[in-house]
Amino acid sequence: MAAPVQLSLGVHLQDAAQFSNFHLGKNPAIATHLPEMLEQPGFRYVFLWGKQDSGKSHLLQACYHRAQQQGMEAAYLSLQEMAGGSPSPLAELDQSLVCLDDLDAVAGIPAWEEALFHTFNRLRDQGKMLLITATSSPAHLPVQLPDLASRLAWGLTYQLQTLEDDDKLAALKMRAQKRGLQMPDEVARYLLHRSPRRLSGLFATLDVLDDASLKEQRKLTIPFVRQALKW
């Protein structure tokens, strides 16, 4: 079983990115379709795009974890973190599942575009599965290499919708429940209005509360949240 080429997020978030704790919101179809595609033979390619906080990285890492659980070799690369360096790691990708996050971070950079073009062709010829995310659709990315632009337009393209506040509350409560924490509605709403509005910020706050609750053996109440977060 191959280790990830690069996992850029913290351990808690990596481990927590599962299909079981992805709040569907307005995105039920793709969250169901992706696990099914992992089971299929031949070349599969999916392009996920949407605004920040729409769950793109979560779904990519959920696919990565599911593939590993099924005994598949998988790789996950954060192109945003790699954009300032060489695209040479792309040449080593031949895993059954390859996840490339934040393609827009390297769009328009000639060396990266050429490397991505060759990576796409290689994975296609080998019958692998390729998942790519960006904040724009393939047609609106500033890709300069025509052949790469053509490749990116293949396959399934799916726009992820960002969560409304009620969905963020449900996602936060679901993540807490998966950790064995009971989060009352008033606590969830308090966190939503006091914490960073992005889900990644809310989940990072939940990490702190989880550790504090376990250490002090306290339930999640607004007074305890204030104490733990020093608000």
mmCIF file of the C-alpha atoms, coordinates in Angstrom:
data_MODEL
# 
_entry.id   MODEL 
# 
loop_
_atom_site.group_PDB 
_atom_site.id 
_atom_site.type_symbol 
_atom_site.label_atom_id 
_atom_site.label_alt_id 
_atom_site.label_comp_id 
_atom_site.label_asym_id 
_atom_site.label_entity_id 
_atom_site.label_seq_id 
_atom_site.pdbx_PDB_ins_code 
_atom_site.Cartn_x 
_atom_site.Cartn_y 
_atom_site.Cartn_z 
_atom_site.occupancy 
_atom_site.B_iso_or_equiv 
_atom_site.pdbx_formal_charge 
_atom_site.auth_seq_id 
_atom_site.auth_comp_id 
_atom_site.auth_asym_id 
_atom_site.auth_atom_id 
_atom_site.pdbx_PDB_model_num 
ATOM 1   C CA . MET A 1 1   ? 0.000   0.000  0.000   1.00 0.00 ? 1   MET A CA 1 
ATOM 2   C CA . ALA A 1 2   ? 1.566   3.271  -1.101  1.00 0.00 ? 2   ALA A CA 1 
ATOM 3   C CA . ALA A 1 3   ? 1.973   6.217  1.223   1.00 0.00 ? 3   ALA A CA 1 
ATOM 4   C CA . PRO A 1 4   ? 0.625   9.573  0.079   1.00 0.00 ? 4   PRO A CA 1 
ATOM 5   C CA . VAL A 1 5   ? 3.063   11.609 -1.986  1.00 0.00 ? 5   VAL A CA 1 
ATOM 6   C CA . GLN A 1 6   ? 2.112   14.732 -0.075  1.00 0.00 ? 6   GLN A CA 1 
ATOM 7   C CA . LEU A 1 7   ? -0.563  15.344 2.530   1.00 0.00 ? 7   LEU A CA 1 
ATOM 8   C CA . SER A 1 8   ? -0.602  19.001 3.369   1.00 0.00 ? 8   SER A CA 1 
ATOM 9   C CA . LEU A 1 9   ? -3.165  19.176 6.168   1.00 0.00 ? 9   LEU A CA 1 
ATOM 10  C CA . GLY A 1 10  ? -3.011  18.319 9.847   1.00 0.00 ? 10  GLY A CA 1 
ATOM 11  C CA . VAL A 1 11  ? -3.409  14.771 11.077  1.00 0.00 ? 11  VAL A CA 1 
ATOM 12  C CA . HIS A 1 12  ? -6.904  15.334 12.499  1.00 0.00 ? 12  HIS A CA 1 
ATOM 13  C CA . LEU A 1 13  ? -8.297  16.665 9.244   1.00 0.00 ? 13  LEU A CA 1 
ATOM 14  C CA . GLN A 1 14  ? -6.604  14.010 7.124   1.00 0.00 ? 14  GLN A CA 1 
ATOM 15  C CA . ASP A 1 15  ? -8.042  11.206 9.194   1.00 0.00 ? 15  ASP A CA 1 
ATOM 16  C CA . ALA A 1 16  ? -11.446 12.871 9.452   1.00 0.00 ? 16  ALA A CA 1 
ATOM 17  C CA . ALA A 1 17  ? -11.948 13.289 5.712   1.00 0.00 ? 17  ALA A CA 1 
ATOM 18  C CA . GLN A 1 18  ? -14.293 10.390 5.077   1.00 0.00 ? 18  GLN A CA 1 
ATOM 19  C CA . PHE A 1 19  ? -17.424 9.966  3.003   1.00 0.00 ? 19  PHE A CA 1 
ATOM 20  C CA . SER A 1 20  ? -19.313 9.105  6.174   1.00 0.00 ? 20  SER A CA 1 
ATOM 21  C CA . ASN A 1 21  ? -18.803 12.575 7.651   1.00 0.00 ? 21  ASN A CA 1 
ATOM 22  C CA . PHE A 1 22  ? -19.172 14.619 4.482   1.00 0.00 ? 22  PHE A CA 1 
ATOM 23  C CA . HIS A 1 23  ? -22.307 16.700 4.935   1.00 0.00 ? 23  HIS A CA 1 
ATOM 24  C CA . LEU A 1 24  ? -24.078 16.399 1.612   1.00 0.00 ? 24  LEU A CA 1 
ATOM 25  C CA . GLY A 1 25  ? -25.936 19.701 1.612   1.00 0.00 ? 25  GLY A CA 1 
ATOM 26  C CA . LYS A 1 26  ? -26.650 20.371 -2.056  1.00 0.00 ? 26  LYS A CA 1 
ATOM 27  C CA . ASN A 1 27  ? -24.025 17.847 -3.236  1.00 0.00 ? 27  ASN A CA 1 
ATOM 28  C CA . PRO A 1 28  ? -25.570 14.399 -2.760  1.00 0.00 ? 28  PRO A CA 1 
ATOM 29  C CA . ALA A 1 29  ? -24.975 13.029 -6.254  1.00 0.00 ? 29  ALA A CA 1 
ATOM 30  C CA . ILE A 1 30  ? -21.197 13.326 -6.483  1.00 0.00 ? 30  ILE A CA 1 
ATOM 31  C CA . ALA A 1 31  ? -20.602 12.059 -2.938  1.00 0.00 ? 31  ALA A CA 1 
ATOM 32  C CA . THR A 1 32  ? -22.437 8.886  -3.930  1.00 0.00 ? 32  THR A CA 1 
ATOM 33  C CA . HIS A 1 33  ? -20.878 8.601  -7.369  1.00 0.00 ? 33  HIS A CA 1 
ATOM 34  C CA . LEU A 1 34  ? -17.220 8.896  -6.349  1.00 0.00 ? 34  LEU A CA 1 
ATOM 35  C CA . PRO A 1 35  ? -17.096 5.749  -4.152  1.00 0.00 ? 35  PRO A CA 1 
ATOM 36  C CA . GLU A 1 36  ? -18.793 3.822  -6.959  1.00 0.00 ? 36  GLU A CA 1 
ATOM 37  C CA . MET A 1 37  ? -16.163 4.993  -9.444  1.00 0.00 ? 37  MET A CA 1 
ATOM 38  C CA . LEU A 1 38  ? -13.397 3.608  -7.236  1.00 0.00 ? 38  LEU A CA 1 
ATOM 39  C CA . GLU A 1 39  ? -14.842 0.148  -7.902  1.00 0.00 ? 39  GLU A CA 1 
ATOM 40  C CA . GLN A 1 40  ? -14.938 0.527  -11.679 1.00 0.00 ? 40  GLN A CA 1 
ATOM 41  C CA . PRO A 1 41  ? -12.215 -0.648 -14.092 1.00 0.00 ? 41  PRO A CA 1 
ATOM 42  C CA . GLY A 1 42  ? -10.438 1.441  -16.702 1.00 0.00 ? 42  GLY A CA 1 
ATOM 43  C CA . PHE A 1 43  ? -9.593  5.130  -16.856 1.00 0.00 ? 43  PHE A CA 1 
ATOM 44  C CA . ARG A 1 44  ? -11.879 7.383  -14.809 1.00 0.00 ? 44  ARG A CA 1 
ATOM 45  C CA . TYR A 1 45  ? -11.510 11.140 -14.570 1.00 0.00 ? 45  TYR A CA 1 
ATOM 46  C CA . VAL A 1 46  ? -13.487 13.612 -12.454 1.00 0.00 ? 46  VAL A CA 1 
ATOM 47  C CA . PHE A 1 47  ? -13.024 17.376 -12.215 1.00 0.00 ? 47  PHE A CA 1 
ATOM 48  C CA . LEU A 1 48  ? -14.538 18.955 -9.080  1.00 0.00 ? 48  LEU A CA 1 
ATOM 49  C CA . TRP A 1 49  ? -14.801 22.713 -8.898  1.00 0.00 ? 49  TRP A CA 1 
ATOM 50  C CA . GLY A 1 50  ? -16.351 25.248 -6.579  1.00 0.00 ? 50  GLY A CA 1 
ATOM 51  C CA . LYS A 1 51  ? -15.659 28.097 -4.220  1.00 0.00 ? 51  LYS A CA 1 
ATOM 52  C CA . GLN A 1 52  ? -13.531 27.747 -1.127  1.00 0.00 ? 52  GLN A CA 1 
ATOM 53  C CA . ASP A 1 53  ? -15.276 25.795 1.623   1.00 0.00 ? 53  ASP A CA 1 
ATOM 54  C CA . SER A 1 54  ? -17.352 23.754 -0.799  1.00 0.00 ? 54  SER A CA 1 
ATOM 55  C CA . GLY A 1 55  ? -15.756 20.456 0.290   1.00 0.00 ? 55  GLY A CA 1 
ATOM 56  C CA . LYS A 1 56  ? -13.435 19.764 -2.654  1.00 0.00 ? 56  LYS A CA 1 
ATOM 57  C CA . SER A 1 57  ? -10.417 18.771 -0.558  1.00 0.00 ? 57  SER A CA 1 
ATOM 58  C CA . HIS A 1 58  ? -12.603 16.743 1.803   1.00 0.00 ? 58  HIS A CA 1 
ATOM 59  C CA . LEU A 1 59  ? -13.952 14.636 -1.072  1.00 0.00 ? 59  LEU A CA 1 
ATOM 60  C CA . LEU A 1 60  ? -10.499 14.169 -2.581  1.00 0.00 ? 60  LEU A CA 1 
ATOM 61  C CA . GLN A 1 61  ? -9.056  12.981 0.722   1.00 0.00 ? 61  GLN A CA 1 
ATOM 62  C CA . ALA A 1 62  ? -12.124 10.818 1.362   1.00 0.00 ? 62  ALA A CA 1 
ATOM 63  C CA . CYS A 1 63  ? -11.444 9.101  -1.966  1.00 0.00 ? 63  CYS A CA 1 
ATOM 64  C CA . TYR A 1 64  ? -7.794  8.710  -0.995  1.00 0.00 ? 64  TYR A CA 1 
ATOM 65  C CA . HIS A 1 65  ? -8.683  7.088  2.344   1.00 0.00 ? 65  HIS A CA 1 
ATOM 66  C CA . ARG A 1 66  ? -11.352 4.844  0.782   1.00 0.00 ? 66  ARG A CA 1 
ATOM 67  C CA . ALA A 1 67  ? -8.899  3.667  -1.868  1.00 0.00 ? 67  ALA A CA 1 
ATOM 68  C CA . GLN A 1 68  ? -6.327  2.773  0.778   1.00 0.00 ? 68  GLN A CA 1 
ATOM 69  C CA . GLN A 1 69  ? -8.969  0.924  2.796   1.00 0.00 ? 69  GLN A CA 1 
ATOM 70  C CA . GLN A 1 70  ? -9.700  -1.122 -0.324  1.00 0.00 ? 70  GLN A CA 1 
ATOM 71  C CA . GLY A 1 71  ? -6.025  -1.962 -0.778  1.00 0.00 ? 71  GLY A CA 1 
ATOM 72  C CA . MET A 1 72  ? -5.479  0.401  -3.702  1.00 0.00 ? 72  MET A CA 1 
ATOM 73  C CA . GLU A 1 73  ? -2.361  2.511  -4.158  1.00 0.00 ? 73  GLU A CA 1 
ATOM 74  C CA . ALA A 1 74  ? -3.265  6.191  -3.928  1.00 0.00 ? 74  ALA A CA 1 
ATOM 75  C CA . ALA A 1 75  ? -1.568  9.586  -4.049  1.00 0.00 ? 75  ALA A CA 1 
ATOM 76  C CA . TYR A 1 76  ? -2.756  13.032 -2.973  1.00 0.00 ? 76  TYR A CA 1 
ATOM 77  C CA . LEU A 1 77  ? -0.913  16.235 -3.938  1.00 0.00 ? 77  LEU A CA 1 
ATOM 78  C CA . SER A 1 78  ? -1.736  19.791 -2.908  1.00 0.00 ? 78  SER A CA 1 
ATOM 79  C CA . LEU A 1 79  ? -0.704  21.767 -5.983  1.00 0.00 ? 79  LEU A CA 1 
ATOM 80  C CA . GLN A 1 80  ? -1.179  25.004 -4.077  1.00 0.00 ? 80  GLN A CA 1 
ATOM 81  C CA . GLU A 1 81  ? 1.654   24.039 -1.744  1.00 0.00 ? 81  GLU A CA 1 
ATOM 82  C CA . MET A 1 82  ? 3.825   22.767 -4.589  1.00 0.00 ? 82  MET A CA 1 
ATOM 83  C CA . ALA A 1 83  ? 3.290   25.672 -7.006  1.00 0.00 ? 83  ALA A CA 1 
ATOM 84  C CA . GLY A 1 84  ? 6.545   27.427 -6.111  1.00 0.00 ? 84  GLY A CA 1 
ATOM 85  C CA . GLY A 1 85  ? 8.634   24.354 -6.851  1.00 0.00 ? 85  GLY A CA 1 
ATOM 86  C CA . SER A 1 86  ? 9.311   21.877 -9.618  1.00 0.00 ? 86  SER A CA 1 
ATOM 87  C CA . PRO A 1 87  ? 6.543   19.727 -11.151 1.00 0.00 ? 87  PRO A CA 1 
ATOM 88  C CA . SER A 1 88  ? 8.931   16.746 -11.239 1.00 0.00 ? 88  SER A CA 1 
ATOM 89  C CA . PRO A 1 89  ? 6.941   14.749 -8.607  1.00 0.00 ? 89  PRO A CA 1 
ATOM 90  C CA . LEU A 1 90  ? 4.142   14.422 -11.178 1.00 0.00 ? 90  LEU A CA 1 
ATOM 91  C CA . ALA A 1 91  ? 6.360   12.186 -13.287 1.00 0.00 ? 91  ALA A CA 1 
ATOM 92  C CA . GLU A 1 92  ? 6.393   9.586  -10.489 1.00 0.00 ? 92  GLU A CA 1 
ATOM 93  C CA . LEU A 1 93  ? 2.623   9.261  -10.239 1.00 0.00 ? 93  LEU A CA 1 
ATOM 94  C CA . ASP A 1 94  ? 1.375   5.868  -11.363 1.00 0.00 ? 94  ASP A CA 1 
ATOM 95  C CA . GLN A 1 95  ? -0.906  4.916  -8.467  1.00 0.00 ? 95  GLN A CA 1 
ATOM 96  C CA . SER A 1 96  ? -4.348  3.465  -9.079  1.00 0.00 ? 96  SER A CA 1 
ATOM 97  C CA . LEU A 1 97  ? -5.865  6.695  -7.742  1.00 0.00 ? 97  LEU A CA 1 
ATOM 98  C CA . VAL A 1 98  ? -4.241  10.112 -8.163  1.00 0.00 ? 98  VAL A CA 1 
ATOM 99  C CA . CYS A 1 99  ? -5.795  13.172 -6.463  1.00 0.00 ? 99  CYS A CA 1 
ATOM 100 C CA . LEU A 1 100 ? -4.581  16.613 -7.543  1.00 0.00 ? 100 LEU A CA 1 
ATOM 101 C CA . ASP A 1 101 ? -5.945  19.421 -5.376  1.00 0.00 ? 101 ASP A CA 1 
ATOM 102 C CA . ASP A 1 102 ? -6.111  23.125 -6.375  1.00 0.00 ? 102 ASP A CA 1 
ATOM 103 C CA . LEU A 1 103 ? -5.136  22.908 -10.034 1.00 0.00 ? 103 LEU A CA 1 
ATOM 104 C CA . ASP A 1 104 ? -5.757  26.643 -10.483 1.00 0.00 ? 104 ASP A CA 1 
ATOM 105 C CA . ALA A 1 105 ? -2.622  27.274 -8.369  1.00 0.00 ? 105 ALA A CA 1 
ATOM 106 C CA . VAL A 1 106 ? -0.396  26.074 -11.237 1.00 0.00 ? 106 VAL A CA 1 
ATOM 107 C CA . ALA A 1 107 ? -2.562  26.938 -14.250 1.00 0.00 ? 107 ALA A CA 1 
ATOM 108 C CA . GLY A 1 108 ? -0.674  29.248 -16.595 1.00 0.00 ? 108 GLY A CA 1 
ATOM 109 C CA . ILE A 1 109 ? 2.774   27.993 -15.537 1.00 0.00 ? 109 ILE A CA 1 
ATOM 110 C CA . PRO A 1 110 ? 4.269   26.341 -18.653 1.00 0.00 ? 110 PRO A CA 1 
ATOM 111 C CA . ALA A 1 111 ? 6.387   23.690 -16.900 1.00 0.00 ? 111 ALA A CA 1 
ATOM 112 C CA . TRP A 1 112 ? 3.469   22.614 -14.727 1.00 0.00 ? 112 TRP A CA 1 
ATOM 113 C CA . GLU A 1 113 ? 1.021   22.539 -17.616 1.00 0.00 ? 113 GLU A CA 1 
ATOM 114 C CA . GLU A 1 114 ? 3.295   20.317 -19.689 1.00 0.00 ? 114 GLU A CA 1 
ATOM 115 C CA . ALA A 1 115 ? 3.864   17.984 -16.733 1.00 0.00 ? 115 ALA A CA 1 
ATOM 116 C CA . LEU A 1 116 ? 0.121   17.799 -16.065 1.00 0.00 ? 116 LEU A CA 1 
ATOM 117 C CA . PHE A 1 117 ? -0.537  17.007 -19.718 1.00 0.00 ? 117 PHE A CA 1 
ATOM 118 C CA . HIS A 1 118 ? 1.898   14.086 -19.671 1.00 0.00 ? 118 HIS A CA 1 
ATOM 119 C CA . THR A 1 119 ? 0.548   12.890 -16.307 1.00 0.00 ? 119 THR A CA 1 
ATOM 120 C CA . PHE A 1 120 ? -2.999  12.885 -17.658 1.00 0.00 ? 120 PHE A CA 1 
ATOM 121 C CA . ASN A 1 121 ? -1.989  10.894 -20.730 1.00 0.00 ? 121 ASN A CA 1 
ATOM 122 C CA . ARG A 1 122 ? 0.021   8.389  -18.708 1.00 0.00 ? 122 ARG A CA 1 
ATOM 123 C CA . LEU A 1 123 ? -2.791  7.715  -16.226 1.00 0.00 ? 123 LEU A CA 1 
ATOM 124 C CA . ARG A 1 124 ? -5.268  7.412  -19.085 1.00 0.00 ? 124 ARG A CA 1 
ATOM 125 C CA . ASP A 1 125 ? -3.085  4.909  -20.916 1.00 0.00 ? 125 ASP A CA 1 
ATOM 126 C CA . GLN A 1 126 ? -2.585  2.903  -17.705 1.00 0.00 ? 126 GLN A CA 1 
ATOM 127 C CA . GLY A 1 127 ? -6.309  2.823  -16.922 1.00 0.00 ? 127 GLY A CA 1 
ATOM 128 C CA . LYS A 1 128 ? -6.023  4.653  -13.593 1.00 0.00 ? 128 LYS A CA 1 
ATOM 129 C CA . MET A 1 129 ? -8.409  7.064  -11.808 1.00 0.00 ? 129 MET A CA 1 
ATOM 130 C CA . LEU A 1 130 ? -7.668  10.796 -11.730 1.00 0.00 ? 130 LEU A CA 1 
ATOM 131 C CA . LEU A 1 131 ? -9.428  13.364 -9.541  1.00 0.00 ? 131 LEU A CA 1 
ATOM 132 C CA . ILE A 1 132 ? -8.744  17.083 -9.922  1.00 0.00 ? 132 ILE A CA 1 
ATOM 133 C CA . THR A 1 133 ? -10.122 20.107 -8.078  1.00 0.00 ? 133 THR A CA 1 
ATOM 134 C CA . ALA A 1 134 ? -10.069 23.836 -8.771  1.00 0.00 ? 134 ALA A CA 1 
ATOM 135 C CA . THR A 1 135 ? -12.057 26.943 -7.925  1.00 0.00 ? 135 THR A CA 1 
ATOM 136 C CA . SER A 1 136 ? -13.079 27.371 -11.589 1.00 0.00 ? 136 SER A CA 1 
ATOM 137 C CA . SER A 1 137 ? -14.493 25.067 -14.214 1.00 0.00 ? 137 SER A CA 1 
ATOM 138 C CA . PRO A 1 138 ? -12.078 23.677 -16.837 1.00 0.00 ? 138 PRO A CA 1 
ATOM 139 C CA . ALA A 1 139 ? -13.381 26.162 -19.387 1.00 0.00 ? 139 ALA A CA 1 
ATOM 140 C CA . HIS A 1 140 ? -12.565 29.139 -17.160 1.00 0.00 ? 140 HIS A CA 1 
ATOM 141 C CA . LEU A 1 141 ? -9.104  28.128 -15.957 1.00 0.00 ? 141 LEU A CA 1 
ATOM 142 C CA . PRO A 1 142 ? -6.224  30.266 -17.305 1.00 0.00 ? 142 PRO A CA 1 
ATOM 143 C CA . VAL A 1 143 ? -4.621  27.238 -18.972 1.00 0.00 ? 143 VAL A CA 1 
ATOM 144 C CA . GLN A 1 144 ? -2.314  28.220 -21.835 1.00 0.00 ? 144 GLN A CA 1 
ATOM 145 C CA . LEU A 1 145 ? -1.484  24.770 -23.250 1.00 0.00 ? 145 LEU A CA 1 
ATOM 146 C CA . PRO A 1 146 ? -4.315  23.867 -25.672 1.00 0.00 ? 146 PRO A CA 1 
ATOM 147 C CA . ASP A 1 147 ? -3.741  20.118 -25.367 1.00 0.00 ? 147 ASP A CA 1 
ATOM 148 C CA . LEU A 1 148 ? -4.042  20.278 -21.569 1.00 0.00 ? 148 LEU A CA 1 
ATOM 149 C CA . ALA A 1 149 ? -7.170  22.438 -21.801 1.00 0.00 ? 149 ALA A CA 1 
ATOM 150 C CA . SER A 1 150 ? -8.655  19.806 -24.092 1.00 0.00 ? 150 SER A CA 1 
ATOM 151 C CA . ARG A 1 151 ? -7.819  16.975 -21.687 1.00 0.00 ? 151 ARG A CA 1 
ATOM 152 C CA . LEU A 1 152 ? -9.302  18.808 -18.700 1.00 0.00 ? 152 LEU A CA 1 
ATOM 153 C CA . ALA A 1 153 ? -12.623 19.101 -20.535 1.00 0.00 ? 153 ALA A CA 1 
ATOM 154 C CA . TRP A 1 154 ? -12.950 15.307 -20.724 1.00 0.00 ? 154 TRP A CA 1 
ATOM 155 C CA . GLY A 1 155 ? -14.800 13.155 -18.248 1.00 0.00 ? 155 GLY A CA 1 
ATOM 156 C CA . LEU A 1 156 ? -17.194 14.147 -15.486 1.00 0.00 ? 156 LEU A CA 1 
ATOM 157 C CA . THR A 1 157 ? -17.154 17.794 -14.381 1.00 0.00 ? 157 THR A CA 1 
ATOM 158 C CA . TYR A 1 158 ? -19.102 18.606 -11.227 1.00 0.00 ? 158 TYR A CA 1 
ATOM 159 C CA . GLN A 1 159 ? -19.664 21.924 -9.483  1.00 0.00 ? 159 GLN A CA 1 
ATOM 160 C CA . LEU A 1 160 ? -19.807 21.708 -5.697  1.00 0.00 ? 160 LEU A CA 1 
ATOM 161 C CA . GLN A 1 161 ? -22.142 24.089 -3.904  1.00 0.00 ? 161 GLN A CA 1 
ATOM 162 C CA . THR A 1 162 ? -21.047 25.847 -0.719  1.00 0.00 ? 162 THR A CA 1 
ATOM 163 C CA . LEU A 1 163 ? -22.984 25.175 2.467   1.00 0.00 ? 163 LEU A CA 1 
ATOM 164 C CA . GLU A 1 164 ? -25.487 27.595 3.931   1.00 0.00 ? 164 GLU A CA 1 
ATOM 165 C CA . ASP A 1 165 ? -25.347 28.326 7.663   1.00 0.00 ? 165 ASP A CA 1 
ATOM 166 C CA . ASP A 1 166 ? -27.865 25.601 8.548   1.00 0.00 ? 166 ASP A CA 1 
ATOM 167 C CA . ASP A 1 167 ? -25.789 23.066 6.624   1.00 0.00 ? 167 ASP A CA 1 
ATOM 168 C CA . LYS A 1 168 ? -22.617 24.253 8.370   1.00 0.00 ? 168 LYS A CA 1 
ATOM 169 C CA . LEU A 1 169 ? -24.330 23.732 11.722  1.00 0.00 ? 169 LEU A CA 1 
ATOM 170 C CA . ALA A 1 170 ? -25.352 20.222 10.697  1.00 0.00 ? 170 ALA A CA 1 
ATOM 171 C CA . ALA A 1 171 ? -21.834 19.456 9.447   1.00 0.00 ? 171 ALA A CA 1 
ATOM 172 C CA . LEU A 1 172 ? -20.293 20.714 12.695  1.00 0.00 ? 172 LEU A CA 1 
ATOM 173 C CA . LYS A 1 173 ? -22.680 18.665 14.837  1.00 0.00 ? 173 LYS A CA 1 
ATOM 174 C CA . MET A 1 174 ? -22.104 15.579 12.712  1.00 0.00 ? 174 MET A CA 1 
ATOM 175 C CA . ARG A 1 175 ? -18.324 15.946 13.034  1.00 0.00 ? 175 ARG A CA 1 
ATOM 176 C CA . ALA A 1 176 ? -18.683 16.355 16.808  1.00 0.00 ? 176 ALA A CA 1 
ATOM 177 C CA . GLN A 1 177 ? -20.894 13.265 17.032  1.00 0.00 ? 177 GLN A CA 1 
ATOM 178 C CA . LYS A 1 178 ? -18.338 11.213 15.097  1.00 0.00 ? 178 LYS A CA 1 
ATOM 179 C CA . ARG A 1 179 ? -15.857 12.167 17.832  1.00 0.00 ? 179 ARG A CA 1 
ATOM 180 C CA . GLY A 1 180 ? -18.256 11.090 20.567  1.00 0.00 ? 180 GLY A CA 1 
ATOM 181 C CA . LEU A 1 181 ? -19.146 14.667 21.536  1.00 0.00 ? 181 LEU A CA 1 
ATOM 182 C CA . GLN A 1 182 ? -22.696 15.840 22.120  1.00 0.00 ? 182 GLN A CA 1 
ATOM 183 C CA . MET A 1 183 ? -23.043 19.370 20.777  1.00 0.00 ? 183 MET A CA 1 
ATOM 184 C CA . PRO A 1 184 ? -26.288 21.177 21.678  1.00 0.00 ? 184 PRO A CA 1 
ATOM 185 C CA . ASP A 1 185 ? -27.794 23.473 19.053  1.00 0.00 ? 185 ASP A CA 1 
ATOM 186 C CA . GLU A 1 186 ? -27.025 26.577 21.086  1.00 0.00 ? 186 GLU A CA 1 
ATOM 187 C CA . VAL A 1 187 ? -23.340 25.645 21.301  1.00 0.00 ? 187 VAL A CA 1 
ATOM 188 C CA . ALA A 1 188 ? -23.145 24.964 17.569  1.00 0.00 ? 188 ALA A CA 1 
ATOM 189 C CA . ARG A 1 189 ? -24.744 28.332 16.785  1.00 0.00 ? 189 ARG A CA 1 
ATOM 190 C CA . TYR A 1 190 ? -22.443 30.081 19.244  1.00 0.00 ? 190 TYR A CA 1 
ATOM 191 C CA . LEU A 1 191 ? -19.400 28.582 17.513  1.00 0.00 ? 191 LEU A CA 1 
ATOM 192 C CA . LEU A 1 192 ? -20.725 29.470 14.082  1.00 0.00 ? 192 LEU A CA 1 
ATOM 193 C CA . HIS A 1 193 ? -21.036 33.120 15.028  1.00 0.00 ? 193 HIS A CA 1 
ATOM 194 C CA . ARG A 1 194 ? -17.771 33.390 16.970  1.00 0.00 ? 194 ARG A CA 1 
ATOM 195 C CA . SER A 1 195 ? -15.404 31.101 15.037  1.00 0.00 ? 195 SER A CA 1 
ATOM 196 C CA . PRO A 1 196 ? -14.062 31.566 11.498  1.00 0.00 ? 196 PRO A CA 1 
ATOM 197 C CA . ARG A 1 197 ? -16.946 31.076 9.075   1.00 0.00 ? 197 ARG A CA 1 
ATOM 198 C CA . ARG A 1 198 ? -15.094 28.553 6.922   1.00 0.00 ? 198 ARG A CA 1 
ATOM 199 C CA . LEU A 1 199 ? -15.686 24.906 7.752   1.00 0.00 ? 199 LEU A CA 1 
ATOM 200 C CA . SER A 1 200 ? -11.966 24.307 8.078   1.00 0.00 ? 200 SER A CA 1 
ATOM 201 C CA . GLY A 1 201 ? -11.884 26.981 10.815  1.00 0.00 ? 201 GLY A CA 1 
ATOM 202 C CA . LEU A 1 202 ? -14.906 25.519 12.563  1.00 0.00 ? 202 LEU A CA 1 
ATOM 203 C CA . PHE A 1 203 ? -13.390 22.048 12.497  1.00 0.00 ? 203 PHE A CA 1 
ATOM 204 C CA . ALA A 1 204 ? -10.085 23.388 13.822  1.00 0.00 ? 204 ALA A CA 1 
ATOM 205 C CA . THR A 1 205 ? -12.023 24.937 16.719  1.00 0.00 ? 205 THR A CA 1 
ATOM 206 C CA . LEU A 1 206 ? -13.690 21.569 17.270  1.00 0.00 ? 206 LEU A CA 1 
ATOM 207 C CA . ASP A 1 207 ? -10.228 19.965 17.533  1.00 0.00 ? 207 ASP A CA 1 
ATOM 208 C CA . VAL A 1 208 ? -9.399  22.310 20.418  1.00 0.00 ? 208 VAL A CA 1 
ATOM 209 C CA . LEU A 1 209 ? -12.705 21.634 22.153  1.00 0.00 ? 209 LEU A CA 1 
ATOM 210 C CA . ASP A 1 210 ? -12.348 17.894 21.709  1.00 0.00 ? 210 ASP A CA 1 
ATOM 211 C CA . ASP A 1 211 ? -8.958  17.914 23.424  1.00 0.00 ? 211 ASP A CA 1 
ATOM 212 C CA . ALA A 1 212 ? -10.187 20.205 26.210  1.00 0.00 ? 212 ALA A CA 1 
ATOM 213 C CA . SER A 1 213 ? -13.340 18.175 26.801  1.00 0.00 ? 213 SER A CA 1 
ATOM 214 C CA . LEU A 1 214 ? -11.375 14.931 27.015  1.00 0.00 ? 214 LEU A CA 1 
ATOM 215 C CA . LYS A 1 215 ? -8.798  16.444 29.349  1.00 0.00 ? 215 LYS A CA 1 
ATOM 216 C CA . GLU A 1 216 ? -11.291 18.044 31.735  1.00 0.00 ? 216 GLU A CA 1 
ATOM 217 C CA . GLN A 1 217 ? -14.092 15.505 31.271  1.00 0.00 ? 217 GLN A CA 1 
ATOM 218 C CA . ARG A 1 218 ? -16.551 18.317 30.569  1.00 0.00 ? 218 ARG A CA 1 
ATOM 219 C CA . LYS A 1 219 ? -19.577 18.468 28.302  1.00 0.00 ? 219 LYS A CA 1 
ATOM 220 C CA . LEU A 1 220 ? -19.815 21.093 25.593  1.00 0.00 ? 220 LEU A CA 1 
ATOM 221 C CA . THR A 1 221 ? -21.639 24.069 27.047  1.00 0.00 ? 221 THR A CA 1 
ATOM 222 C CA . ILE A 1 222 ? -21.301 27.741 26.173  1.00 0.00 ? 222 ILE A CA 1 
ATOM 223 C CA . PRO A 1 223 ? -19.491 28.537 29.464  1.00 0.00 ? 223 PRO A CA 1 
ATOM 224 C CA . PHE A 1 224 ? -17.060 25.671 28.881  1.00 0.00 ? 224 PHE A CA 1 
ATOM 225 C CA . VAL A 1 225 ? -16.505 26.742 25.260  1.00 0.00 ? 225 VAL A CA 1 
ATOM 226 C CA . ARG A 1 226 ? -15.704 30.276 26.426  1.00 0.00 ? 226 ARG A CA 1 
ATOM 227 C CA . GLN A 1 227 ? -13.253 28.902 28.968  1.00 0.00 ? 227 GLN A CA 1 
ATOM 228 C CA . ALA A 1 228 ? -11.575 26.462 26.589  1.00 0.00 ? 228 ALA A CA 1 
ATOM 229 C CA . LEU A 1 229 ? -11.215 28.967 23.760  1.00 0.00 ? 229 LEU A CA 1 
ATOM 230 C CA . LYS A 1 230 ? -10.467 31.927 26.060  1.00 0.00 ? 230 LYS A CA 1 
ATOM 231 C CA . TRP A 1 231 ? -13.266 33.983 24.578  1.00 0.00 ? 231 TRP A CA 1 
# 
